[in-house]
Amino acid sequence: MQLPPALERAWHTHGYYGSVSHNTKAVYQRYLGWFDGNPAHPWEHPPVEAGRRYVDYMGGSAEVLKRARQSFADGDFRWVVQVVHHVLFAEPDNAGARRLQADALEQLGSGSENGTWRSFYLIGALELRQGSVGTPTSTVAPDLLAALTLEQLVDSLAIRVDGPRAWDADITVRFDLTDGEPATPRLRNGVLPHTTGTGPAATDPEVTITLDEAALRAVSAPSRPISWPAVRTSRSPAIREDCPHCSATFPPWTPTSPSSLPDPTTANMPGPPTDGCPPATGNRAPVRTWCRRAPAMRIPSHADTL
């Protein structure tokens, strides 16, 4: 895919943010989805399993790195990154692969006109050398929450649900707002959709929380003060306490290799203790959950999350 020559020569049509190749893929995916029609692509192995197979097919990591170093010397940095990627997912602690991949990413970043690509290349190189740098972004920043509509705010609670752990839960909570329409989230089948208003779709709640919109926003932002006397709760006697571990937090990461993911079972994340929380079983990846042996849904303290 190329721009017409006249546009290619114009400085203001260059890919300083995005690129022709990047953005044409985005347009395709918007209208047709991610599948490109190639039958080899619908059901590929995930990166770790694919990486192990690629490395085995190519004669082992030592042989792959030997040839990749020659490609690096030839200036084919794109191919180095593509090939060593498989080594890193097969052997995330391979120091030689990490160094070579970091060097190749640095070369791509230094030569990239596209600012977003350059940032990804260079931060990937940095993290391969020094470990994950994390992010200063907070999903509960007061200025971010203040910009959300009430509908968006209640929707945002859904991303805190650990779906597999909540598959068997069926819990309904109503936020009875004193200055607006009530919102009724229902946790069922591992998801948390909600209904606004009191129509037929708003099922009878097991917990009713009466508060104003400002208090609901404060509950969602642990750093903001809240006047707790302004919040009232009521519970159905039949409420089940079968889902005290249905929420989780997931720290951000850059997918340069499996080792760039913080180990969620040991990561130093703030929040209530996890004593007594059952570990994930079977094929479900273990996660560090924010868990207390308490009613499944309740008004959280400043250290808790729904």
C-alpha positions, 0 to 999 in steps of 0.5 A: 500500500502506497500513497500517490507520489504527490502525497508521498512528497508532501511533508504533512502527509507523512506518518508522524503519528500512525502510518499507511500500513498501520492505518489501512489495517485499522480501517480493514479491522473496523469494517471486516474484523481482524480475520484476513481471510487466510485459513492458516490464521483463525486458530493459531497457537498462542505465543508461548506454544507457537514460540516453542514449536518455531524454535524446535523447527528451526534447530533450537535457540542457539541456531536461531540466534546465530542466524539472527545475528547475521541478519542483524549485521545485514541490517534486516532488523525487522526480520531479527525482531520477528524471529527472536520474538519466538525465542523469547516466548519459548525461553523468556530468560534467554539473555542472548535473545533479550540483548539481541532483540533489544538491540534490533528494537532500538535500531527500528526505533531510531529509524522510525518516522512514526512516533507511536512505533518509535515509542513502542520499539524503544520502550520494548528495548528498555524493558528487555534490558531493565524490566517492566517500567509500569505506567503512571496511569490510574484507571481510578484517577479523579479527573478521569472519573469526573469526565465519565457519564454516570452510564460509563461510570457504572459500566466501568465496574464491569472491568473489575470482575474476574469472569472465570471466578464469577461464572456461577455467581448471580448477584444483583445490586441497585444503586438508588441515587437520590439525585438521579435514576437508579442503576442496577448491575447484575453479576451473572455468567461472569459479566456485569451488565447494568440497567438504568431506571426501574423498568422490567429489565431491572431485576429485584436487587439483593443489595440496595445502596442509597447514595447520591451521584457524588458519593458513587463517584467517590466510592469508585475513586479510592483517593477521594474523600467520601461522607459515609453517613450519606450512604445507606445500604439494605440487604435481602436476607437471602443474599448469597455469600458465594462470590467473595473473590470475583474481582481482580486487578491486572497491572499493565505490561508490554508484551515483549516476552512472557517475563515482562508480565508481572507474576500476578500470584506474587506481584506487589499490588495494593489492596486487601489481603488474599488470605483464604482465596481459592487458587485458580484451577485447571486451565485458568491462569492464577490471578492475584484477587482482591478478596475478603470473606464478606458479602459478595457485593458491598460498599467498598472501603478506600482500599477495596474494589467491587 
